[in-house]
Amino acid sequence: MIPPLSVMAGASFVRGAVPPLEPDEDTAREWLVRELAKSEYQNAKPNPIDEFFNRIWEWIASLFSTDGTGGLGINPAWIFVILAIVLVVIAVVIFGRPRAIARRRAANQSVFLEDDDRSVAELRAAADQAARASDWGLATTERFRAISRSLSDRTLISMRPGTTAQGVARAAATPFPDEAGPLRDAANVFDEVRYLGHTTDASAYEVVRDLDLRLENKRPATLIPAETVAR
């Protein structure tokens, strides 16, 4: 029995609505581009950080090669590179760390803090104010700073960041050799108060203050500037 024409027409319409099962090359490429443009594919792409670490991992993996038996072995050409890196790390640990600690320790024991640019007059005024408040430790340290600043301003000693109280005393002994002992004693008091946490009294402050006044009014034994103050 032959189906009605209307049925045949409907079947023909349905068959025409179904896309071809084997698209041509251009159609397949278009479908692929549309599919990859979807958000789920874009979100799955690695970000720049992931790509950076992936490259590092690939470089590390490239240092190794498989031998003929299928075992994992290191490329001989990279043995020297790895040894050099290890030696550099050891050298930094052995030699760099102690020097860094020494630099930090020197900076922590300096006469002046990094941002202390007070004048001699300001330092003496701070010392006198602390003395009036009976803060003899602060008064003594500020007075020794005044000595250091005064000698530096007079170009009798040369100071640099990290200069210690002992360095000031040693350098100042060149233009004032007869004050070498009092300078050393004043530096010791400064270190004891400032870095060892010791207390002091009015008499210790008066000794440092009198030393400041003597040096201010004393003619140096030599007009040649002293050596740069040691740390």
C-alpha positions as CSV (number, residue, x, y, z in Angstrom):
1,M,0.0,0.0,0.0
2,I,1.4,3.4,-1.0
3,P,1.4,5.9,1.9
4,P,-0.5,9.2,1.4
5,L,1.3,12.1,-0.1
6,S,1.0,14.1,3.2
7,V,2.8,11.4,5.2
8,M,5.6,11.3,2.6
9,A,5.9,15.0,2.6
10,G,6.1,15.1,6.5
11,A,8.8,12.4,6.5
12,S,10.7,14.3,3.9
13,F,10.5,17.5,6.0
14,V,11.8,15.7,9.1
15,R,14.7,14.2,7.2
16,G,15.7,17.6,5.9
17,A,15.7,19.1,9.4
18,V,18.3,16.7,10.8
19,P,21.9,18.0,10.3
20,P,24.3,15.8,8.3
21,L,26.0,13.1,10.4
22,E,29.3,13.7,8.6
23,P,30.0,17.5,8.3
24,D,32.4,18.8,5.8
25,E,35.8,20.2,6.9
26,D,34.6,23.9,7.2
27,T,31.5,22.9,9.2
28,A,33.6,20.7,11.5
29,R,36.1,23.5,12.2
30,E,33.2,25.9,12.9
31,W,31.7,23.4,15.4
32,L,35.0,23.0,17.1
33,V,35.6,26.7,17.5
34,R,32.2,27.2,19.0
35,E,32.7,24.3,21.4
36,L,36.1,25.5,22.7
37,A,34.7,29.0,23.1
38,K,32.4,27.8,25.9
39,S,33.2,29.1,29.4
40,E,34.0,25.7,30.9
41,Y,36.8,25.3,28.4
42,Q,38.2,28.8,28.9
43,N,38.1,28.4,32.7
44,A,40.1,25.2,32.4
45,K,43.0,26.9,30.7
46,P,46.1,27.3,33.0
47,N,46.8,30.8,34.3
48,P,50.2,32.5,33.9
49,I,51.4,31.4,37.3
50,D,50.6,27.7,36.5
51,E,52.4,28.0,33.2
52,F,55.5,29.5,35.0
53,F,55.7,26.6,37.4
54,N,55.0,24.1,34.7
55,R,58.0,25.5,32.8
56,I,60.2,25.2,35.8
57,W,59.1,21.6,36.4
58,E,59.7,20.8,32.8
59,W,63.2,22.2,33.1
60,I,63.9,20.2,36.2
61,A,62.6,17.1,34.5
62,S,64.8,17.7,31.5
63,L,67.9,17.4,33.8
64,F,67.1,13.7,34.1
65,S,67.1,11.0,31.4
66,T,66.2,7.4,31.2
67,D,69.0,4.9,30.6
68,G,68.8,2.1,28.2
69,T,67.3,-0.3,30.8
70,G,64.4,2.0,31.4
71,G,65.9,3.2,34.7
72,L,66.0,6.9,35.6
73,G,69.4,8.5,35.5
74,I,70.8,12.0,35.5
75,N,72.2,13.7,32.4
76,P,76.0,13.8,33.0
77,A,76.1,17.3,31.4
78,W,74.1,18.7,34.3
79,I,76.1,17.2,37.1
80,F,78.6,20.1,37.1
81,V,75.7,22.6,37.1
82,I,74.0,21.0,40.1
83,L,77.3,20.7,42.0
84,A,78.0,24.4,41.3
85,I,74.6,25.4,42.7
86,V,75.2,23.3,45.8
87,L,78.6,24.9,46.4
88,V,77.1,28.4,46.0
89,V,74.4,27.6,48.6
90,I,77.0,26.2,51.0
91,A,79.2,29.3,50.6
92,V,76.3,31.6,51.2
93,V,75.3,29.7,54.4
94,I,78.9,29.4,55.7
95,F,80.3,32.9,54.8
96,G,77.3,35.1,54.1
97,R,75.3,34.4,57.2
98,P,78.0,35.3,59.8
99,R,78.8,38.5,57.9
100,A,75.2,39.5,57.8
101,I,74.9,38.8,61.5
102,A,78.0,40.9,62.2
103,R,76.7,43.8,60.1
104,R,73.4,43.7,62.0
105,R,75.2,43.5,65.3
106,A,77.4,46.5,64.4
107,A,74.4,48.5,63.3
108,N,72.6,47.6,66.6
109,Q,75.6,48.8,68.6
110,S,76.2,52.1,66.8
111,V,76.3,55.4,68.7
112,F,73.5,57.0,66.6
113,L,70.3,55.5,65.4
114,E,69.9,55.5,61.6
115,D,67.6,58.6,61.5
116,D,69.2,60.6,64.3
117,D,70.5,63.8,62.7
118,R,70.3,66.0,65.8
119,S,72.9,68.8,66.2
120,V,75.4,69.1,69.1
121,A,73.2,71.7,70.8
122,E,70.1,69.5,70.5
123,L,72.0,66.5,72.0
124,R,73.3,68.5,74.9
125,A,69.9,70.0,75.6
126,A,68.4,66.4,75.6
127,A,71.1,65.3,78.0
128,D,70.5,68.2,80.3
129,Q,66.7,67.6,80.2
130,A,67.2,63.9,81.1
131,A,69.6,64.9,83.9
132,R,67.0,67.3,85.4
133,A,64.5,64.3,85.4
134,S,67.2,62.2,87.1
135,D,67.3,59.8,84.1
136,W,71.0,59.4,84.3
137,G,71.3,56.6,81.8
138,L,69.7,58.6,79.1
139,A,71.5,61.7,80.1
140,T,74.9,59.9,79.9
141,T,74.2,58.4,76.5
142,E,72.9,61.6,75.0
143,R,76.0,63.4,76.3
144,F,78.3,60.9,74.7
145,R,76.4,61.4,71.4
146,A,77.0,65.1,71.8
147,I,80.8,64.4,72.1
148,S,80.7,62.3,69.0
149,R,78.8,64.8,67.0
150,S,81.0,67.7,68.1
151,L,84.2,65.9,67.1
152,S,82.7,64.9,63.8
153,D,81.6,68.5,63.1
154,R,85.0,69.8,63.9
155,T,86.4,67.2,61.4
156,L,88.6,65.7,64.1
157,I,87.1,62.3,63.6
158,S,85.2,60.8,60.7
159,M,82.0,58.9,61.4
160,R,80.0,56.6,59.2
161,P,76.8,54.5,59.7
162,G,77.4,51.9,62.3
163,T,80.2,53.7,64.2
164,T,80.4,52.4,67.7
165,A,81.3,54.2,70.9
166,Q,84.6,52.3,71.1
167,G,85.3,53.5,67.6
168,V,84.7,57.1,68.6
169,A,87.0,56.7,71.6
170,R,89.8,55.2,69.5
171,A,89.6,57.8,66.8
172,A,89.3,60.7,69.2
173,A,92.5,59.6,71.0
174,T,94.5,60.7,67.9
175,P,93.7,64.5,68.3
176,F,93.4,64.2,72.1
177,P,96.0,61.6,73.2
178,D,95.8,62.8,76.8
179,E,92.1,62.1,76.9
180,A,92.4,58.5,75.6
181,G,91.6,57.0,79.0
182,P,88.5,59.2,79.8
183,L,87.3,58.7,76.2
184,R,87.5,54.9,76.6
185,D,85.8,55.0,80.0
186,A,83.0,57.2,78.6
187,A,82.5,54.7,75.7
188,N,82.4,51.8,78.2
189,V,79.7,53.6,80.2
190,F,77.7,54.3,77.0
191,D,77.8,50.6,76.0
192,E,76.9,49.4,79.5
193,V,73.9,51.6,79.7
194,R,72.8,51.5,76.0
195,Y,73.3,47.8,75.2
196,L,73.8,45.9,78.5
197,G,70.9,47.6,80.3
198,H,73.1,48.7,83.3
199,T,72.0,51.7,85.4
200,T,74.2,54.7,86.2
201,D,74.1,57.7,88.5
202,A,74.7,61.4,88.6
203,S,78.4,61.1,89.1
204,A,78.8,59.0,85.9
205,Y,76.9,61.6,83.9
206,E,79.0,64.5,85.4
207,V,82.2,62.7,84.3
208,V,80.9,62.4,80.7
209,R,79.6,66.0,80.7
210,D,83.0,67.3,82.0
211,L,84.8,65.4,79.3
212,D,82.5,67.0,76.7
213,L,83.2,70.5,78.0
214,R,87.0,69.8,78.1
215,L,87.1,68.5,74.5
216,E,85.0,71.4,73.3
217,N,87.5,74.0,74.6
218,K,90.7,72.0,74.1
219,R,93.1,72.5,71.2
220,P,93.8,69.2,69.4
221,A,97.3,67.9,69.5
222,T,97.3,67.5,65.7
223,L,95.3,69.3,63.0
224,I,95.4,66.3,60.8
225,P,91.9,64.6,60.8
226,A,91.9,61.3,62.6
227,E,91.3,58.1,60.6
228,T,87.8,57.0,59.8
229,V,86.1,55.7,62.9
230,A,86.1,51.9,63.0
231,R,82.8,50.1,63.4
